[in-house]
Structures are given as structure tokens and as C-alpha cells.
Amino acid sequence: MIIEKIKAANLRGRGGAGYPTAAKWEMVMNAPGETKYVICNVSEGEPAVAKDDYILEKYPEVVIEGIRLALEAIKAKSGIIYLRKDYFKKYKSRLKTLIGSLPIEVFEETAGYLGGEETTLLEVIEGKRAEPRFKPPYPPQSGLYLCPTLINNLETFYSVAKIAAGQYKSTRFYTISGDVKKPGVYELAEDRPINKALEETGNLPDFEFFVQAGGGASGQILLQSELDAPLSGAGSIVVYSKKKTDLVGLMKKWTLFFIKENCGKCVPCREGVYRLNEMLLLKSFDVKAALEITAVLKETSFCPFGKGVANSFESLINKLWNQDK
């Protein structure tokens, strides 16, 4: 049975949260209800993450096989490939050809970055406003049209198909970018330390640097001394030169992104991100006030969006700001 094989491979979701894949599949399989759904999440809205695009270009047939296996395993009515707008235009024809007679729909996302959050994704597919739902219940119990729903990232379905074919080698995809010589997407061992991943791909700098790991907006800032741990999150490594990087400019880039992609549902995100941006425009950035705002975001935001904002800002301020100043 495929779920037992997934469990033996110790596969975790590749969308960022790292939840055990077999456990999620079992929850949906065992949930009461005759109608169930499978959703392949290809929102990939986090800056500096391009692995799903790479997989769709190189291995779309492997992804379709992974979705087919999920439909069969949980006895789902149908599946949906939830594609961000540019991916929809780029890949819809090829995907539809590969899908053939399988009960899988190719859906064009309209919600941007937040549309990748699993409950917001459900709202968008149902034709509602792009806002996160209250949890619990969670999608495996009550998802699309209140039916048990399996939602996994595209890379997760790719890995499932590899497991079924006996070809899985405990790898994951890394998007490496920034101040490096060979930017791109690489498939490496999932437990590879970040510094080793940079070294093996010819991207380890010969100057003082720091990285943003997991995503180009919500990813955590790590110093060179912290790179002996495996990569977490959405699989990206952005390299920054310590000498060349303007920290205020980097944070401004983040806040502009977060303002644009904010759904405005909860006060902490709506007001907190606006205030951070406002402070960055002043001549003197108030670090203490910024950390107070991020603490509120981390503790009270309705969905993971605010926690992502706090993750990048707090790690940069705590690790780099005093050194730079």
C-alpha cells in the first residue's frame, strides 16, 4: 500500500510546514464521508522559490502519477492542480494532455501569495474571498465544500511517485539565488547542511555573507556559523554579501511584498506590516518598536502570514542589526 511506503520513506510535506505526509494521507483516508478531494498546491508565491516551476518543466508526468496515487489511496472523487497564474498559462496544455481521462482539474489561482495557504486556497476554489479560514476543523476533516481534503505541495506528489516506483533517494529541491555564481534549482539530499549544499553546487561565497533560508520574504536569516543545519521551509537559500547588503533596503523590500500580499483580514497583519514599512521610511529605524510589532504579529496573527513577517524581521534585527550599526 502506498501510504505504508510513504511512511517507511519518512516523507514530509515539501510546502514549508514539513508535516509527515503519510499521517496526513491516513487522516483523509479515515475521515468519514463518501466524497473526498485531492489538491496539488502549486501556488509557489514565496519570493526566491522556483522548485515547483522546475519540476513542472522537467517532470510533469511524475507529478500526475503522484496525484493519481493519492486519488486511489484515499478513494477521492477528484483532484485539482492549483496553479499560480503564470504557471497556469505556461503548463496548462501539457498538464491536460498528461491528465487524459483522470478526474483531475487544472485550476488557475487568482489570489497571489496568501492563496498558497491551505484554507485560503479552499476559499478561492469555492469562489469566495481570498482569506484564511478558522482552524480547526482542518482540511483533512473538513476541506473543499466541507469534505475531507488532502492538500499537498507539488514536490510532495513528485516524491510520492518516486517512492512508488522505488526511485526515491531522500532528496529535495533547493532554489539557490542571490550573490552566487551558479543560481538555480538543485536536487540534493534532504539532510544536506546548507553550507554543504552551497559548496556542492559551486555557490559557497569566498566573502563574508549571510543567508535567508526557507523563502525570500518570510525565510529566516542565518549567519555563516549557523549553516551546518539542514534547510527547512520552502527550500530556498538566498545568499547576501554582508558588506554590500543594505539592511534597511532589504527590509523595505520585504514590507512592500507583505503589504501587497496582505489580505487585510486581521488587525495585526494589516496594521503591523504598514507600521513596519512606515518606520523604515524614517531616517532613524526604531528597532525596539519593530520588535514589539513583530512579537504581536507572531502571537496574534490569524494565519501563518504574520508569523512569516516576524520570522524574517526578528532574525535580521537580532543577528545583524547591532553588528552593522
Buried (B, 14 or more C-beta within 10 A) or exposed (E): EBBEBBBEBEBBBBBBEEEBBBBBBBBBBEBEEEBBBBBBBBBBBBBBBBBBBBBBBEBBEBBBBBBBBBBEBBEBBBBBBBBBEEBBEBBBEBBEEBBEEBEBBBBBBEBBBBBBBBBBBBBBBEEEEBBBBEEEBBBBBBBBEEBBBBBBBBBBBBBBBBBBEEEBEEBBBBBBBBBBEEBEBBBBBBEBBBBBBBEBBEBBBEEEBBBBBBBBBBBBBBBBEBBEEBBBBBBBBBBBEBEEBEBBEBBBBBBBBBBEBBBEBBEBBBBBBBBBBEBBEEEEBEBEEBBEBBEBBBEBBBBBBBBBBBBBBBBBBEBBBEEEE
